[in-house]
C-alpha cells in the first residue's frame, strides 16, 4: 500500500495535496495544475479513503467519479480532484 502511494507521489511531485489511506499511507502530491503548495502542517487539500477504495482506484475497477458519488472518498480543497491520477 505504501509503495503504491509513493508511486503516485513520484508521478505528481509537490506538496499541494495530502493523500491519506489510513493507517497504511499518507503522501503529499502536487496539484494537477501545478499551482498551490503549503509550507507547514496539513495542506489545504486533503483526500482520504480506505484501503479497499484506494486499491480499486489503482487497479481501475473503480473510477474516481464512482468513488466520489458513492462517498468512498473524502476530498476537500481546491486541488481535490485526483481523477487524472487514477485514470491509467
Long-range contacts (C-beta under 8 A, 24 or more apart in sequence): 1-25, 1-51, 1-54, 1-55, 4-54, 4-55, 4-58, 5-54, 8-85, 11-85, 12-85, 15-43, 16-43, 16-44, 16-45, 16-79, 17-43, 17-45, 17-46, 17-47, 17-77, 17-79, 17-80, 17-82, 18-42, 18-43, 18-45, 18-46, 18-47, 19-47, 19-48, 19-82, 20-46, 20-47, 20-48, 20-49, 21-48, 21-49, 21-50, 21-51, 21-54, 22-48, 22-50, 24-51, 29-82, 29-85, 31-78, 31-79, 32-79, 32-81, 32-82, 32-84, 32-85, 33-79, 35-79, 36-78, 36-79, 43-77, 44-77, 44-78, 45-75, 45-76, 45-77, 45-78, 45-79, 45-80, 46-74, 46-75, 46-76, 46-77, 46-80, 47-73, 47-74, 47-75, 47-80, 47-82, 48-73, 48-74, 48-75, 49-73, 49-74, 57-86, 58-86, 60-86, 60-87, 60-88, 63-87
